[in-house]
Amino acid sequence: MAWLTLFVAGLFEIVWAVGLKYSHGFTRFWPSLGTIVAMALSVVLLSLAMRSLPMGTAYAIWVGIGAVGTVIMGIFLFNEPTSLVRLFSVALIIVGIIGLKLATP
């Protein structure tokens, strides 16, 4: 259950990162509110996952899910670049996430 909680926390990490873009520096009410709610949910779920997962592993995976998801959302929502080096770097983060998951009992 902790792994699922951590995954959902990572998804909320993506939501709040994208929400920051839509909030325009917290000048738009609804995107700002959604961003703050997603931030809170993300951190609360991370803390719940850390009850049974190692702190370093949980935090790194949480950040990794957020980073990969945010890059992917940036590509699709904001036409950010998709250079080979950028995509390869994202793939390395994914490999790191998988490695941490497999290395954690």
N, CA, C and O of each residue as an XYZ file, in Angstrom:
420
protein
N       0.814     -1.198      0.000
C       0.000      0.000      0.000
C       0.860      1.265      0.000
O       0.468      2.284     -0.568
N       2.027      1.198      0.635
C       2.907      2.371      0.693
C       3.386      2.770     -0.698
O       3.507      3.957     -1.001
N       3.659      1.780     -1.539
C       4.118      2.079     -2.897
C       3.031      2.768     -3.701
O       3.317      3.697     -4.456
N       1.800      2.334     -3.553
C       0.683      2.971     -4.251
C       0.493      4.400     -3.738
O       0.257      5.322     -4.519
N       0.596      4.569     -2.435
C       0.483      5.900     -1.842
C       1.579      6.816     -2.383
O       1.324      7.976     -2.707
N       2.789      6.290     -2.476
C       3.908      7.062     -3.008
C       3.669      7.428     -4.471
O       3.961      8.549     -4.886
N       3.144      6.496     -5.247
C       2.864      6.766     -6.657
C       1.831      7.882     -6.800
O       2.003      8.794     -7.609
N       0.776      7.808     -6.027
C      -0.261      8.850     -6.081
C       0.316     10.191     -5.624
O      -0.015     11.233     -6.190
N       1.170     10.168     -4.611
C       1.839     11.401     -4.176
C       2.644     11.995     -5.328
O       2.651     13.210     -5.524
N       3.320     11.137     -6.089
C       4.071     11.599     -7.255
C       3.171     12.199     -8.321
O       3.541     13.176     -8.972
N       1.990     11.619     -8.504
C       1.038     12.178     -9.466
C       0.587     13.573     -9.037
O       0.463     14.473     -9.869
N       0.343     13.751     -7.740
C      -0.020     15.085     -7.254
C       1.145     16.061     -7.381
O       0.935     17.266     -7.523
N       2.355     15.553     -7.330
C       3.544     16.384     -7.567
C       3.492     16.960     -8.987
O       3.799     18.132     -9.205
N       3.102     16.123     -9.940
C       2.964     16.578    -11.328
C       1.860     17.633    -11.428
O       2.027     18.664    -12.078
N       0.731     17.355    -10.773
C      -0.409     18.277    -10.831
C      -0.017     19.657    -10.316
O      -0.340     20.672    -10.933
N       0.682     19.690     -9.180
C       0.997     21.018     -8.652
C       2.072     21.723     -9.465
O       2.072     22.951     -9.548
N       2.981     20.974    -10.061
C       3.996     21.610    -10.904
C       3.349     22.246    -12.137
O       3.678     23.373    -12.507
N       2.432     21.519    -12.764
C       1.705     22.069    -13.911
C       0.812     23.218    -13.455
O       0.673     24.223    -14.152
N       0.212     23.060    -12.284
C      -0.638     24.117    -11.736
C       0.115     25.418    -11.530
O      -0.450     26.498    -11.702
N       1.384     25.324    -11.164
C       2.184     26.543    -11.004
C       2.221     27.347    -12.295
O       2.132     28.575    -12.284
N       2.354     26.634    -13.407
C       2.392     27.308    -14.708
C       1.060     28.008    -14.981
O       1.031     29.162    -15.408
N      -0.039     27.298    -14.731
C      -1.362     27.858    -14.993
C      -1.755     28.954    -14.007
O      -2.599     29.792    -14.323
N      -1.156     28.958    -12.819
C      -1.520     29.967    -11.817
C      -0.893     31.336    -12.108
O      -1.290     32.342    -11.521
N       0.077     31.365    -13.010
C       0.768     32.613    -13.365
C       1.263     33.341    -12.117
O       0.931     34.500    -11.868
N       2.070     32.612    -11.342
C       2.643     33.214    -10.132
C       1.615     33.459     -9.050
O       1.700     34.440     -8.312
N       0.647     32.571     -8.955
C      -0.434     32.659     -7.968
C      -1.276     33.926     -8.138
O      -1.772     34.484     -7.159
N      -1.433     34.373     -9.386
C      -2.281     35.533     -9.661
C      -3.662     35.125    -10.164
O      -4.542     35.977    -10.287
N      -3.872     33.858    -10.454
C      -5.175     33.351    -10.880
C      -5.725     32.466     -9.764
O      -5.066     31.522     -9.327
N      -6.934     32.778     -9.308
C      -7.462     32.137     -8.107
C      -7.604     30.620     -8.235
O      -6.990     29.892     -7.455
N      -8.382     30.124     -9.181
C      -8.680     28.684     -9.239
C      -7.439     27.838     -9.513
O      -7.229     26.838     -8.825
N      -6.610     28.200    -10.491
C      -5.380     27.410    -10.649
C      -4.480     27.465     -9.414
O      -3.812     26.485     -9.083
N      -4.465     28.607     -8.740
C      -3.662     28.734     -7.520
C      -4.197     27.832     -6.420
O      -3.432     27.146     -5.742
N      -5.510     27.834     -6.246
C      -6.133     26.982     -5.234
C      -5.868     25.510     -5.527
O      -5.511     24.750     -4.627
N      -6.040     25.107     -6.780
C      -5.767     23.716     -7.167
C      -4.320     23.327     -6.923
O      -4.028     22.210     -6.496
N      -3.423     24.255     -7.197
C      -1.998     24.013     -6.985
C      -1.700     23.804     -5.498
O      -0.973     22.881     -5.130
N      -2.251     24.648     -4.665
C      -2.011     24.543     -3.218
C      -2.593     23.247     -2.665
O      -1.962     22.589     -1.838
N      -3.784     22.878     -3.110
C      -4.396     21.620     -2.660
C      -3.544     20.433     -3.113
O      -3.296     19.510     -2.337
N      -3.096     20.460     -4.373
C      -2.264     19.364     -4.880
C      -0.941     19.279     -4.123
O      -0.454     18.182     -3.848
N      -0.355     20.433     -3.783
C       0.881     20.453     -2.985
C       0.665     19.767     -1.644
O       1.447     18.911     -1.230
N      -0.407     20.157     -0.981
C      -0.684     19.594      0.341
C      -0.920     18.089      0.258
O      -0.368     17.327      1.052
N      -1.733     17.664     -0.696
C      -1.993     16.222     -0.848
C      -0.723     15.457     -1.167
O      -0.499     14.365     -0.644
N       0.106     16.029     -2.023
C       1.350     15.367     -2.408
C       2.253     15.137     -1.199
O       2.786     14.043     -1.011
N       2.419     16.177     -0.382
C       3.306     16.071      0.779
C       2.712     15.149      1.848
O       3.437     14.365      2.461
N       1.406     15.238      2.071
C       0.769     14.368      3.066
C       0.900     12.903      2.640
O       1.232     12.048      3.461
N       0.643     12.613      1.378
C       0.766     11.230      0.899
C       2.212     10.744      0.962
O       2.468      9.587      1.294
N       3.152     11.627      0.643
C       4.566     11.263      0.779
C       4.882     10.898      2.223
O       5.556      9.901      2.482
N       4.398     11.700      3.158
C       4.686     11.411      4.563
C       4.063     10.094      5.010
O       4.645      9.374      5.821
N       2.885      9.777      4.486
C       2.262      8.485      4.810
C       3.075      7.327      4.247
O       3.259      6.309      4.915
N       3.563      7.482      3.019
C       4.386      6.427      2.415
C       5.684      6.230      3.188
O       6.187      5.110      3.289
N       6.226      7.315      3.734
C       7.488      7.237      4.478
C       7.346      6.508      5.815
O       8.349      6.190      6.454
N       6.124      6.244      6.237
C       5.948      5.470      7.465
C       6.557      4.081      7.332
O       7.060      3.527      8.309
N       6.515      3.514      6.124
C       7.035      2.154      5.960
C       8.112      2.033      4.888
O       8.714      0.968      4.746
N       8.367      3.090      4.135
C       9.432      3.049      3.129
C      10.627      3.866      3.618
O      10.455      4.823      4.373
N      11.826      3.498      3.196
C      12.989      4.304      3.576
C      12.850      5.737      3.057
O      12.407      5.963      1.931
N      13.228      6.674      3.876
C      13.075      8.083      3.539
C      13.750      8.451      2.217
O      13.128      9.068      1.353
N      15.008      8.078      2.061
C      15.754      8.435      0.852
C      15.129      7.857     -0.403
O      15.039      8.527     -1.432
N      14.697      6.606     -0.310
C      14.060      5.950     -1.454
C      12.741      6.634     -1.785
O      12.486      6.964     -2.944
N      11.908      6.846     -0.783
C      10.592      7.451     -1.016
C      10.729      8.849     -1.599
O      10.039      9.196     -2.558
N      11.605      9.639     -1.032
C      11.758     11.016     -1.516
C      12.288     11.036     -2.944
O      11.783     11.782     -3.783
N      13.293     10.229     -3.222
C      13.873     10.210     -4.569
C      12.860      9.749     -5.607
O      12.802     10.305     -6.704
N      12.072      8.753     -5.280
C      11.062      8.266     -6.217
C       9.963      9.311     -6.401
O       9.492      9.524     -7.519
N       9.556      9.957     -5.323
C       8.544     11.017     -5.395
C       8.997     12.139     -6.320
O       8.251     12.580     -7.194
N      10.224     12.593     -6.117
C      10.776     13.648     -6.960
C      10.922     13.158     -8.401
O      10.644     13.899     -9.344
N      11.359     11.909     -8.567
C      11.534     11.363     -9.903
C      10.229     11.280    -10.679
O      10.171     11.646    -11.853
N       9.183     10.797    -10.018
C       7.865     10.737    -10.668
C       7.430     12.144    -11.058
O       6.945     12.370    -12.166
N       7.607     13.077    -10.145
C       7.244     14.462    -10.439
C       8.051     15.040    -11.591
O       7.496     15.718    -12.456
N       9.344     14.782    -11.613
C      10.204     15.323    -12.667
C       9.849     14.737    -14.029
O       9.690     15.472    -15.003
N       9.728     13.424    -14.096
C       9.407     12.774    -15.367
C       8.026     13.215    -15.852
O       7.854     13.573    -17.017
N       7.059     13.187    -14.959
C       5.708     13.575    -15.345
C       5.612     15.029    -15.773
O       4.875     15.361    -16.701
N       6.351     15.893    -15.102
C       6.323     17.303    -15.441
C       6.964     17.556    -16.801
O       6.473     18.380    -17.573
N       8.042     16.863    -17.098
C       8.663     16.992    -18.422
C       7.683     16.524    -19.503
O       7.514     17.190    -20.524
N       7.045     15.381    -19.273
C       6.093     14.852    -20.256
C       4.916     15.812    -20.436
O       4.500     16.075    -21.564
N       4.383     16.333    -19.341
C       3.276     17.286    -19.444
C       3.718     18.571    -20.141
O       2.950     19.154    -20.908
N       4.936     19.012    -19.884
C       5.457     20.196    -20.560
C       5.542     20.002    -22.060
O       5.267     20.922    -22.830
N       5.923     18.802    -22.474
C       6.003     18.499    -23.899
C       4.615     18.562    -24.530
O       4.434     19.161    -25.590
N       3.637     17.942    -23.873
C       2.296     17.865    -24.458
C       1.464     19.138    -24.282
O       0.710     19.510    -25.181
N       1.592     19.802    -23.143
C       0.745     20.967    -22.891
C       1.357     22.285    -23.355
O       0.636     23.205    -23.740
N       2.687     22.378    -23.320
C       3.332     23.655    -23.581
C       4.346     23.605    -24.724
O       5.146     24.524    -24.895
N       4.305     22.529    -25.499
C       5.197     22.380    -26.665
C       6.665     22.573    -26.315
O       7.414     23.188    -27.075
N       7.078     22.047    -25.162
C       8.482     22.132    -24.781
C       9.305     21.196    -25.669
O       8.754     20.256    -26.242
N      10.588     21.431    -25.792
C      11.419     20.656    -26.720
C      11.509     19.171    -26.361
O      11.413     18.782    -25.197
N      11.695     18.365    -27.394
C      11.824     16.914    -27.217
C      13.122     16.415    -27.836
O      13.122     15.437    -28.583
N      14.192     17.064    -27.536
C      15.477     16.657    -28.091
C      15.857     15.269    -27.583
O      15.380     14.817    -26.542
N      16.708     14.619    -28.326
C      17.163     13.281    -27.959
C      17.854     13.284    -26.602
O      17.645     12.376    -25.798
N      18.668     14.289    -26.343
C      19.375     14.375    -25.060
C      18.370     14.529    -23.910
O      18.531     13.917    -22.853
N      17.356     15.331    -24.119
C      16.335     15.546    -23.084
C      15.578     14.250    -22.789
O      15.387     13.884    -21.629
N      15.153     13.567    -23.839
C      14.416     12.315    -23.660
C      15.301     11.235    -23.045
O      14.829     10.440    -22.232
N      16.569     11.197    -23.421
C      17.504     10.235    -22.837
C      17.682     10.514    -21.345
O      17.752      9.588    -20.538
N      17.752     11.782    -20.991
C      17.896     12.157    -19.582
C      16.671     11.743    -18.772
O      16.811     11.281    -17.639
N      15.489     11.899    -19.326
C      14.264     11.445    -18.668
C      14.298      9.928    -18.502
O      13.899      9.400    -17.464
N      14.773      9.237    -19.526
C      14.879      7.774    -19.444
C      15.819      7.367    -18.304
O      15.562      6.381    -17.613
N      16.892      8.111    -18.109
C      17.809      7.812    -17.007
C      17.126      7.970    -15.653
O      17.368      7.185    -14.735
N      16.272      8.987    -15.529
C      15.528      9.169    -14.273
C      14.615      7.972    -14.043
O      14.518      7.465    -12.926
N      13.949      7.523    -15.101
C      13.058      6.360    -14.991
C      13.837      5.124    -14.565
O      13.373      4.363    -13.716
N      15.002      4.920    -15.140
C      15.845      3.787    -14.748
C      16.223      3.905    -13.271
O      16.237      2.903    -12.555
N      16.525      5.110    -12.812
C      16.846      5.326    -11.402
C      15.673      5.007    -10.492
O      15.849      4.399     -9.436
N      14.481      5.411    -10.894
C      13.278      5.105    -10.109
C      13.090      3.598    -10.007
O      12.853      3.067     -8.921
N      13.196      2.916    -11.130
C      13.039      1.458    -11.139
C      14.109      0.802    -10.275
O      13.823     -0.125     -9.517
N      15.343      1.288    -10.393
C      16.424      0.730     -9.589
C      16.197      0.884     -8.104
O      16.441     -0.047     -7.336
N      15.734      2.047     -7.690
C      15.441      2.265     -6.265
C      14.309      1.372     -5.795
O      14.351      0.840     -4.685
N      13.293      1.204     -6.639
C      12.167      0.336     -6.268
C      12.641     -1.101     -6.107
O      12.283     -1.773     -5.139
N      13.442     -1.572     -7.049
C      13.915     -2.968     -6.988
C      14.890     -3.204     -5.848
O      14.991     -4.320     -5.339
N      15.602     -2.172     -5.445
C      16.605     -2.309     -4.385
C      16.001     -2.195     -2.983
O      16.691     -2.418     -1.989
N      14.718     -1.850     -2.906
C      14.071     -1.661     -1.602
C      13.258     -2.882     -1.253
O      12.354     -3.263     -1.996
N      13.572     -3.512     -0.112
C      12.821     -4.722      0.256
C      11.385     -4.435      0.647
O      10.639     -5.356      0.979
